[in-house]
Amino acid sequence: MADIITVMNLGWRYAAPGGGGEPIQGLRDASCYVQQGALAGVIGPTGSGKSTLVKALAGIIPHCTNGSLNGYVRIADMNVKSTTVSDLSLRVGYVGQDPRAQLTSPTVAEEIAFPLENRGVEPDEIEARVDDVLAMLHIEDLRERDTATLSTGEMERVAIGAAIAGEPDVLIVDEPASLLDEEGYEDLVNVIDVMRRRTRMTAVLVEQDTRFLAQRADAVFLMVNGEIIRRTTADIFTRERSLLESVGVIVSDQDATPLVIESDEPDAAGNPAVVFNHVHARYADSPPSEAPQLDDVAFAVQQGDFVAITGGNGSGKSTLTRLINAELRPDRGQIVVNGVDVASRTPVQMAQQVAVVDQHPADMFCAQSVREEIGFGPRALGVDDDEVARRVNEMVRLFDLYDVEDMPAGALSSGEQRAVALACALVMHAPVLVLDEPAAGLDHRLKSRLLNTVARMNQEAPRDHRHRRRRSDPTLLFACGPARPRPPRLVRPRAREWTALPRAAARAGRACRFERKGGGAMNGQFHVPATGWLHALDMRVKLCMTLVVVVLCSVWGNWMFLAAMLVVMHVMLLTDHVPARHVGRLWAVLGPLCALVAVIMLLSMNAYGTGVLWQLGWWRVTSQTLMMCLVVVLRVAGIVLALFLTLFTTSHADWVRGLTGLHLPLSAARRMARAVNVVPQWFAIFRERRLMRA
């Protein structure tokens, strides 16, 4: 059977954001082939290049995106480089990660009819095809709806409908499972099956949720760091499960325990953080004939609760979350957050009470870099610079943003943008945290870190002497898709019922206990967050200082000078405000190492010198031997401490900036910065895997 998609040695580099810096590598020597009528899945961790690859198939790259392309892409007998996007769209249907960007018509029926009108299809046939598409996707009731009033999940269905209306030869859908509820995803699966039988359509799905691909895919491409490292079939999900999990791909289990929904009746004796009192809400542009977005909603969430809000596409989850921070106003009813009537506050005033991440994180960004973006909220609320720096470093570590912390957030992949938006919310330390579809676009690794973090925030909050929740306890609300469509419901997961959320949530409580017993978080670098003078010093200056100390310790044999160097370096760390516990941990390793060196020297130099202090058989200790051992031990300690003087005070971004300042290419600087921290990264991976097995 002939290949309908051919990709050979494809490389793509995004143009440097803002016109400065170096281009960003999106694809590296990618090659793959898809036969006509096949179902191909593209999987991989967040930021691995999946969306970049399918954009190249649809012609968005290189025709609508700035950058440089090399290699060869052919789809449906068209060379992507030499074919316009409009010509490609006649045979290739594409649905991206943000369906809002694709909807251009005022109503749903007109949106689905639009590609048919462009093809010159007769009006009667257009009407029939629109009816057929609406029926296949079970969205007949949306036919005359204004597209601006749709929920994100409903927009995704409409965008899929517009893509399949023209019966394309190839359908490309980027992460549909992150936006569709279970019924919507089943409709998509059925549509793909029907059109593959009817027209031999080829389908390419980019997914984090691999359930469907594991059962139906004819070809699977695994991407890591812009490369396709596996071109295989669906048996990769059983044959190489450990590989997939190690890079962050979710391998679905079929025996997941269903989540039991508890009563949502408020606890009268509790201390409510969020109260909805018979709230009614309707968008201003919704016609009166349509049902309101929220109708007589009443519930209470207690201080410190960890609550999930579930419901199908269009059930009102996002509307509910936007009401909590005063972004929307209800038509009737009252909303109270931590004793404050939301109707009397603006969204800016509510920012001190509620941190919200909505479904479109790109709408939140306003700063020049990821670090500035994360620190913007706390700084606007008057948090001091030292605390802001500490919180930002914690978030960069949590979401593994070292490689992109100096880039504009808008230039990142959708999954990375969501990670930055989540970091912006968590860094606020607000009493109420509201996350709308927080796991969409995140790989298994980042989902685990997110859920572990919010669970730790929820579980480690202090209690009073009666074990009740304090007012300062964080209250967490998740808006997430359900197992099947239903009106929005409150879910308070019990201890043994975490498994219906993403699998990492099942381990959240154990992860918190593991980190407390294990003695710290998983850093992934030697750098200790602080704002002292050594941290502010240029990395190149610190590197020169370290080299000078290493040379002096290596050539100078005076023990008093070496001891003085140790004292001076300890004073430097002390004045830089590096916490003493980090220096103590260093000596916990360095002390036994120095003792081992001393023992080896004493055993190997038993005949050195004449002034015998102690003798046991053939082995004797002389004053010269002791002095030599002292000098060598001080040398080792001085060299190691000099190295860690730089490692403790230089972040990943500082290494990259300093190395590029030495005229190294950005890619080489990033590799060297990672190599510097290879040991803590290995320990972080080891501890995280151990945590996941706990």
C-alpha positions in Angstrom: 0.0 0.0 0.0 1.3 3.5 -0.9 2.5 6.0 1.7 0.2 9.0 1.9 2.6 10.8 4.3 6.4 10.8 3.8 8.7 12.7 6.2 12.4 12.5 5.5 15.2 14.1 7.6 12.9 16.9 8.6 14.4 19.7 10.7 12.8 22.9 11.9 14.1 25.9 13.9 11.7 28.5 15.2 12.9 32.1 14.7 14.4 33.6 17.8 11.6 35.2 20.0 11.6 39.0 19.7 14.3 38.9 17.0 17.1 38.3 19.6 19.0 35.3 20.8 19.3 32.0 18.9 16.6 30.1 17.0 14.8 27.4 18.9 15.2 23.9 17.6 11.7 22.3 17.1 12.5 19.2 15.1 15.8 17.3 14.5 16.2 14.9 11.6 12.7 13.5 11.9 11.6 10.7 9.5 8.4 8.7 9.3 6.0 7.2 6.9 2.2 6.6 7.1 0.2 4.4 4.7 -3.1 5.4 3.2 -6.0 4.5 5.4 -3.9 4.0 8.5 -4.4 5.5 12.0 -1.1 6.9 13.2 -0.4 8.1 16.7 2.2 10.7 17.8 3.2 10.4 21.4 5.9 11.9 23.6 6.5 14.1 26.7 5.5 17.8 26.9 7.7 20.0 24.6 9.0 17.0 22.5 7.9 18.4 19.1 4.7 16.6 18.5 2.7 19.7 17.6 5.5 21.0 15.5 5.6 17.8 13.5 1.8 17.9 12.7 2.0 21.6 11.9 4.6 20.7 9.3 2.2 18.1 7.9 -0.6 20.7 7.6 1.7 23.4 6.1 1.4 25.8 9.0 5.1 25.2 9.2 6.8 26.7 7.2 4.1 28.9 5.5 2.5 30.5 8.5 5.3 30.4 11.1 8.7 32.1 11.1 11.7 29.8 11.1 13.9 27.6 8.8 12.9 24.2 7.5 15.1 21.5 6.0 14.3 18.0 4.9 11.4 16.7 2.9 7.6 16.5 3.7 5.0 15.1 1.3 1.4 14.5 2.2 -1.5 13.4 -0.1 0.9 13.7 -3.2 1.7 17.3 -2.3 5.1 18.7 -1.4 4.5 20.8 1.7 7.3 23.3 0.9 6.0 24.2 -2.5 2.2 23.9 -1.8 0.2 26.7 -0.2 -1.8 26.1 2.9 -5.1 26.8 1.1 -4.3 24.0 -1.4 -3.2 21.7 1.3 -6.4 22.3 3.2 -8.4 20.9 0.3 -7.1 17.4 1.1 -5.8 17.7 4.7 -8.1 18.5 7.7 -6.3 19.9 10.7 -7.5 20.7 14.3 -4.9 22.3 16.6 -4.7 22.5 20.3 -6.6 25.8 20.5 -9.9 25.4 18.7 -10.7 29.1 19.3 -8.1 30.1 16.8 -9.8 28.1 14.0 -13.4 29.3 14.4 -14.3 32.2 12.2 -18.0 32.0 11.5 -20.8 33.4 13.7 -22.8 30.1 14.1 -21.9 26.5 14.3 -23.7 25.5 11.1 -21.9 28.3 9.2 -18.6 27.2 10.6 -19.0 23.6 9.4 -20.3 24.8 6.0 -17.4 27.2 5.5 -14.9 24.8 4.0 -17.6 23.3 1.7 -18.4 26.8 0.4 -14.7 27.4 -0.3 -14.7 24.2 -2.4 -17.8 25.4 -4.4 -20.1 22.6 -3.2 -23.8 23.1 -4.1 -26.0 24.6 -1.4 -28.2 21.5 -1.1 -25.2 19.3 -0.7 -23.7 21.6 1.9 -26.9 21.5 3.9 -27.0 17.7 3.8 -23.3 17.4 4.8 -23.7 19.8 7.7 -26.6 17.7 8.9 -24.5 14.6 8.6 -21.6 16.0 10.5 -23.8 17.4 13.3 -25.4 14.0 13.7 -22.1 12.1 13.7 -20.7 14.3 16.4 -24.1 14.5 18.3 -24.0 18.3 18.3 -27.4 18.9 16.6 -28.5 21.1 19.5 -25.5 23.4 18.8 -26.5 24.1 15.2 -27.6 27.7 15.6 -25.4 28.5 18.6 -23.1 31.5 18.5 -19.5 30.1 18.4 -18.4 32.7 20.9 -20.7 31.2 23.5 -19.4 27.7 23.2 -17.3 26.0 25.9 -13.8 24.9 24.9 -14.9 21.3 24.6 -17.8 22.3 22.4 -15.5 24.4 20.2 -13.2 21.4 19.8 -16.2 19.3 18.5 -17.2 22.1 16.1 -13.6 22.4 14.8 -13.5 18.6 14.2 -16.8 18.9 12.4 -15.4 21.6 10.1 -12.3 19.5 9.4 -14.2 16.4 8.4 -17.0 18.1 6.5 -14.9 18.2 3.3 -14.0 14.5 3.6 -10.2 15.1 3.6 -7.7 12.4 2.6 -5.8 13.0 5.9 -7.3 14.2 9.2 -4.8 15.6 11.8 -6.0 16.2 15.4 -3.7 17.6 18.1 -4.5 16.3 21.6 -8.3 16.0 21.4 -8.6 14.0 24.6 -7.4 17.0 26.6 -10.5 19.0 25.6 -13.3 16.4 24.9 -15.3 14.6 27.5 -15.7 10.8 27.2 -18.8 11.0 25.0 -17.1 13.5 22.7 -14.0 11.4 22.4 -16.1 8.3 21.6 -17.8 10.3 18.9 -14.4 11.3 17.4 -13.3 7.7 17.5 -16.5 6.5 15.7 -16.2 9.3 13.1 -12.6 8.2 12.3 -13.7 4.5 12.0 -16.6 5.4 9.7 -14.5 7.7 7.4 -11.6 5.2 7.2 -14.1 2.6 6.0 -16.0 5.0 3.7 -13.2 7.0 2.1 -10.0 5.3 3.2 -9.2 8.5 5.2 -5.8 8.5 7.0 -5.9 9.8 10.6 -3.0 11.3 12.6 -3.6 11.8 16.3 -1.3 13.6 18.8 -2.1 12.3 22.2 -1.0 12.3 25.9 -3.9 9.9 26.6 -2.9 6.7 24.9 -6.0 4.5 25.5 -7.4 4.7 22.0 -4.0 4.4 20.3 -3.1 1.3 22.3 -6.2 -0.4 20.9 -6.5 0.9 17.3 -3.3 2.5 16.1 -1.6 1.0 13.0 1.6 3.1 13.5 3.0 4.9 16.6 5.8 7.5 16.6 7.5 8.3 19.9 9.1 11.7 20.0 11.7 13.1 22.5 13.5 16.4 22.2 12.3 17.0 18.6 13.4 13.5 17.4 11.4 10.5 16.4 13.1 7.8 18.5 10.6 5.0 17.8 8.7 4.2 14.6 6.6 1.2 15.6 3.1 -0.2 16.2 0.7 -0.3 19.1 2.5 -3.1 20.8 5.0 -0.5 22.1 2.6 0.1 24.9 3.2 -3.4 26.3 6.6 -4.2 24.8 8.4 -0.9 25.9 6.1 0.3 28.7 9.1 1.1 30.9 10.6 3.3 28.2 7.3 5.2 27.7 6.9 5.8 31.4 10.5 7.0 31.8 10.0 9.8 29.2 6.6 10.8 30.7 4.1 9.1 28.4 0.9 7.8 30.1 0.4 4.1 29.6 -3.3 3.6 30.4 -4.5 0.8 32.7 -7.9 -0.8 31.8 -8.8 -1.7 35.4 -8.9 1.8 36.8 -11.2 2.0 39.9 -14.2 4.3 39.4 -14.3 7.4 41.5 -17.1 7.3 44.1 -18.9 10.7 44.3 -19.7 11.7 47.9 -22.6 13.9 48.9 -22.0 17.5 48.2 -24.0 18.7 51.2 -22.0 21.3 53.2 -20.8 20.5 56.6 -22.6 22.7 59.0 -19.8 22.6 61.5 -17.1 23.4 59.0 -15.4 26.6 58.1 -16.4 27.4 54.4 -13.9 28.9 52.1 -16.1 29.1 49.0 -19.9 29.3 49.2 -22.3 29.4 46.2 -25.8 30.5 47.3 -28.4 29.7 44.6 -26.2 31.2 41.8 -27.7 31.7 38.4 -25.4 32.8 35.5 -26.0 33.4 31.8 -23.6 35.0 29.3 -24.8 38.4 28.0 -24.7 37.2 24.3 -26.6 34.0 25.0 -30.1 34.0 23.4 -33.0 33.7 25.9 -34.1 30.4 24.4 -30.9 28.6 25.5 -30.4 27.2 29.0 -28.3 29.3 31.3 -24.7 28.3 32.0 -25.4 27.9 35.7 -28.9 27.4 37.1 -29.6 27.6 40.9 -26.1 26.3 41.9 -25.6 26.0 45.6 -22.7 24.3 47.5 -20.0 25.0 50.1 -16.4 24.1 50.0 -14.7 24.0 53.4 -11.3 25.5 54.3 -8.5 23.1 53.3 -10.7 20.9 51.1 -9.3 19.2 48.0 -12.3 19.2 45.6 -12.8 18.1 42.0 -15.6 19.7 39.8 -16.6 17.3 37.1 -19.0 17.6 34.2 -19.3 17.1 30.5 -18.4 19.7 27.8 -20.6 22.7 28.2 -21.9 21.8 31.6 -20.6 25.0 33.3 -17.4 24.0 34.9 -15.3 26.9 33.5 -18.1 29.4 34.1 -18.2 28.3 37.7 -14.4 28.8 38.2 -14.5 32.2 36.5 -17.2 33.4 38.9 -15.0 32.6 42.0 -12.5 35.3 41.2 -15.0 37.9 40.0 -14.1 37.6 36.3 -17.8 37.0 35.7 -20.8 38.3 37.6 -23.8 36.1 38.4 -27.3 37.2 37.4 -28.7 36.1 40.7 -27.4 34.6 43.9 -24.4 35.2 46.1 -20.8 34.0 46.0 -18.6 34.3 49.2 -14.9 33.5 49.3 -13.2 33.4 52.7 -16.0 35.6 54.1 -15.7 38.2 51.2 -18.7 38.8 49.0 -17.3 38.5 45.5 -19.8 41.0 44.1 -18.1 43.7 46.0 -14.6 43.0 44.6 -12.8 43.4 41.3 -10.7 40.5 39.9 -7.5 42.4 40.9 -8.8 42.6 44.5 -9.7 38.9 44.5 -6.2 38.0 43.4 -5.2 38.0 47.1 -7.8 35.4 47.9 -8.0 33.3 44.7 -5.4 32.1 42.2 -7.0 30.8 39.0 -5.6 29.0 35.9 -8.1 28.9 33.1 -8.2 26.7 30.0 -6.3 29.2 27.9 -3.0 30.0 29.7 -1.6 32.1 26.8 -4.2 34.7 27.7 -2.5 35.3 31.0 1.0 36.1 29.9 2.3 39.7 29.9 6.0 39.5 30.9 9.2 39.2 28.8 10.4 35.9 30.2 9.2 32.9 32.1 11.0 33.9 35.3 9.4 37.4 35.1 6.0 35.8 34.4 6.1 33.6 37.4 7.3 36.4 39.7 4.9 39.0 38.4 2.0 38.1 40.7 3.8 37.9 44.0 5.7 41.1 43.2 2.5 42.9 42.3 1.1 41.9 45.8 4.2 43.4 47.5 6.1 40.2 48.3 9.8 41.1 49.0 12.4 40.3 46.3 14.1 37.5 48.3 10.9 35.6 48.8 9.9 36.1 45.2 13.2 34.7 44.0 12.8 31.7 46.3 9.3 31.0 45.1 10.2 31.4 41.4 13.2 29.0 41.8 10.9 26.5 43.4 8.4 26.7 40.5 11.2 26.4 37.9 12.4 23.3 39.6 9.0 21.8 40.0 8.0 22.1 36.3 11.5 21.6 34.9 11.6 25.0 33.2 15.4 25.5 33.3 15.8 25.4 29.5 13.1 28.0 28.9 13.2 30.3 32.0 14.7 33.2 30.0 12.3 32.8 27.0 9.0 34.5 26.5 6.2 32.3 27.7 4.2 32.9 24.5 7.0 31.2 22.5 6.6 27.9 24.3 4.6 24.8 23.3 1.1 24.5 24.6 2.0 22.0 27.3 4.9 24.2 28.5 2.6 27.3 28.5 0.2 25.4 30.8 3.1 24.5 33.1 4.1 28.1 33.3 0.5 29.2 34.0 0.3 26.6 36.8 3.5 27.9 38.2 2.1 31.4 38.2 -0.9 30.2 40.2 1.0 28.1 42.7 3.6 30.8 43.4 0.8 33.1 44.7 0.3 31.0 47.8 -3.4 32.2 47.7 -5.9 30.7 50.2 -8.0 29.3 47.3 -6.4 27.7 44.3 -8.7 27.0 41.3 -7.4 25.1 38.3 -9.5 24.6 35.2 -8.4 21.4 33.3 -4.9 21.7 34.8 -3.5 18.4 33.4 -4.4 19.2 29.7 -1.2 19.1 27.6 1.0 17.9 30.5 2.9 14.6 30.3 2.8 12.0 33.0 5.9 13.4 34.7 4.6 16.9 35.0 1.1 15.7 36.0 2.7 13.8 38.8 4.7 16.8 40.0 1.6 19.1 39.8 -0.7 16.7 41.7 2.0 15.8 44.3 2.6 19.5 44.9 -1.0 20.6 45.4 -1.7 17.5 47.5 1.3 18.4 49.7 0.0 22.0 50.0 -3.3 20.6 51.0 -2.1 17.9 53.5 0.8 19.7 55.1 -1.2 22.8 56.2 -1.1 23.2 60.0 -4.0 22.4 62.2 -5.1 23.8 65.5 -5.1 21.8 68.7 -8.5 20.3 67.9 -7.2 19.2 64.4 -9.6 21.5 62.6 -8.7 23.3 59.4 -7.3 26.8 59.9 -8.4 29.8 57.8 -4.9 29.8 56.3 -5.2 26.2 54.9 -5.1 26.2 51.1 -8.4 25.2 49.5 -8.0 23.4 46.1 -10.6 23.1 43.4 -10.0 21.2 40.1 -12.3 21.5 37.1 -11.8 18.3 35.1 -13.6 16.1 32.6 -15.8 13.2 33.7 -16.1 9.6 32.9 -19.4 10.4 31.2 -21.3 13.7 30.7 -23.3 15.0 33.6 -24.1 18.3 35.2 -21.2 19.7 37.3 -20.8 17.8 40.5 -18.5 18.3 43.5 -16.2 15.3 44.2 -14.2 14.9 47.4 -11.9 11.9 46.8 -11.5 9.5 49.7 -8.1 8.1 50.6 -8.6 4.9 48.5 -10.3 6.5 45.6 -7.6 8.6 43.9 -7.2 6.2 41.0 -10.0 7.7 38.9 -8.0 11.0 38.7 -4.7 10.8 36.7 -2.7 7.9 38.2 -0.2 10.2 39.8 -2.9 11.6 42.1 -3.2 8.1 43.7 0.3 8.5 45.0 0.0 12.2 46.1 -0.4 11.5 49.8 2.4 8.9 49.9 4.6 11.3 47.9 4.2 14.0 50.5 5.2 11.6 53.3 8.1 10.3 51.2 9.5 13.8 50.7 9.1 14.6 54.4 11.0 11.4 55.4 13.5 11.7 52.5 14.7 15.1 53.7 13.9 17.5 50.9 12.4 18.0 47.5 13.9 16.8 44.2 16.1 19.7 43.2 17.8 18.5 40.0 20.6 21.1 40.5 23.3 22.1 43.0 22.1 25.7 43.0 20.7 27.1 46.3 18.2 29.9 45.9 19.3 33.1 47.5 19.9 36.7 46.6 23.4 37.4 48.2 26.4 39.0 46.6 27.8 35.7 45.3 24.5 34.9 43.6 24.6 38.3 41.9 28.2 38.0 40.8 28.8 37.1 37.1 29.4 33.4 36.6 32.6 34.1 34.7 34.1 36.0 37.7 33.1 33.1 40.0 34.7 30.6 37.7 38.0 32.6 37.7 37.9 32.7 41.5 37.4 29.0 41.7 40.2 28.3 39.3 42.6 30.5 41.3 41.6 28.7 44.6 42.1 25.3 42.9 45.5 26.3 41.6 46.6 27.7 45.0 45.4 24.7 46.9 47.2 22.4 44.5 50.6 24.0 44.6 50.8 25.5 48.1 51.8 23.1 50.8 51.4 25.3 53.9 48.7 23.8 56.1 48.0 27.2 57.8 47.4 28.8 54.4 45.1 26.0 53.3 43.1 26.2 56.6 42.8 29.9 56.2 41.4 29.4 52.6 38.7 27.1 54.0 37.7 29.7 56.6 37.6 32.4 54.0 35.3 30.4 51.8 33.0 29.5 54.7 32.7 33.2 55.5 31.9 34.0 51.8 29.1 31.4 51.9 27.9 32.8 55.2 27.8 36.4 54.0 25.9 35.2 50.8 23.2 33.8 53.1 23.6 30.2 51.8 21.6 28.2 54.4 23.9 26.3 56.8 22.1 23.1 56.2 23.4 23.0 52.6 27.0 23.5 53.8 26.4 20.8 56.4 25.2 18.3 53.8 28.3 19.0 51.8 30.5 18.3 54.8 28.4 15.2 55.6 29.9 13.8 52.3 33.2 15.6 52.3 34.1 14.5 55.9 34.1 10.8 55.3 35.9 11.4 52.0 38.7 13.3 53.7 38.9 10.6 56.4 39.2 7.9 53.7 42.0 9.9 52.0 43.8 10.2 55.4 43.5 6.5 56.1 44.8 5.5 52.7 47.8 7.9 53.1 48.6 6.7 56.6 48.6 3.0 55.3 50.6 3.7 52.2 53.2 6.1 53.7 54.1 4.1 56.9 57.9 4.3 56.1 57.9 8.1 55.5 59.8 10.3 58.0 61.9 9.5 61.0 60.0 11.0 64.0 58.0 7.9 65.0 54.9 8.8 67.1 53.3 5.4 67.2 54.1 1.9 65.8 52.2 -1.3 65.5 54.2 -4.1 63.9 55.1 -3.1 60.4 52.9 0.0 60.4 54.2 3.2 62.0 53.0 6.8 62.1 55.5 9.6 62.0 55.1 13.4 62.4 55.9 13.9 58.8 53.2 11.5 57.7 50.6 13.2 59.8 51.6 16.6 58.5 51.4 15.3 54.9 48.0 13.8 55.5 46.8 17.1 57.0 48.0 19.0 54.0 46.4 16.6 51.5 43.1 16.6 53.4 43.0 20.4 53.5 43.8 20.5 49.8 41.0 18.1 48.9 38.5 20.0 51.2 39.6 23.4 49.7 39.3 22.3 46.1 35.8 20.7 46.7 34.6 23.7 48.7 35.8 26.1 45.9 33.9 24.1 43.3 30.7 24.1 45.4 31.2 27.8 46.1 30.3 28.3 42.4 27.8 25.4 42.1 25.8 26.6 45.1 25.5 30.2 43.8 25.1 29.7 40.1 21.7 28.7 38.6 21.1 26.9 35.4 20.2 30.1 33.7 23.3 31.8 35.1 25.5 29.0 33.7 23.9 29.4 30.2 24.3 33.2 30.3 27.9 33.0 31.4 28.9 30.3 28.9 27.3 32.1 26.1 29.2 35.2 27.3 32.3 33.2 26.7 31.2 32.9 23.0 29.9 29.3 23.2 26.9 28.5 21.1 23.6 28.5 23.0 23.0 24.8 22.4 26.5 23.9 23.7 26.0 26.2 26.7 22.7 24.4 27.6 24.3 21.0 27.3 27.3 22.0 29.5 24.9 23.6 32.1 23.0 20.3 32.3 26.3 18.4 32.5 27.3 20.5 35.5 24.2 19.3 37.4 24.2 15.7 36.1 24.7 14.3 39.7 21.7 16.0 41.3 19.6 15.3 38.2 20.4 11.6 38.6 19.5 11.7 42.2 16.3 13.6 41.4 15.3 11.0 38.8 16.2 8.2 41.2 14.1 9.7 44.0 11.2 10.5 41.7 11.1 6.9 40.4 11.3 5.6 43.9 8.5 7.9 44.9 6.4 6.7 42.0 6.9 3.0 43.0 6.1 3.8 46.7 
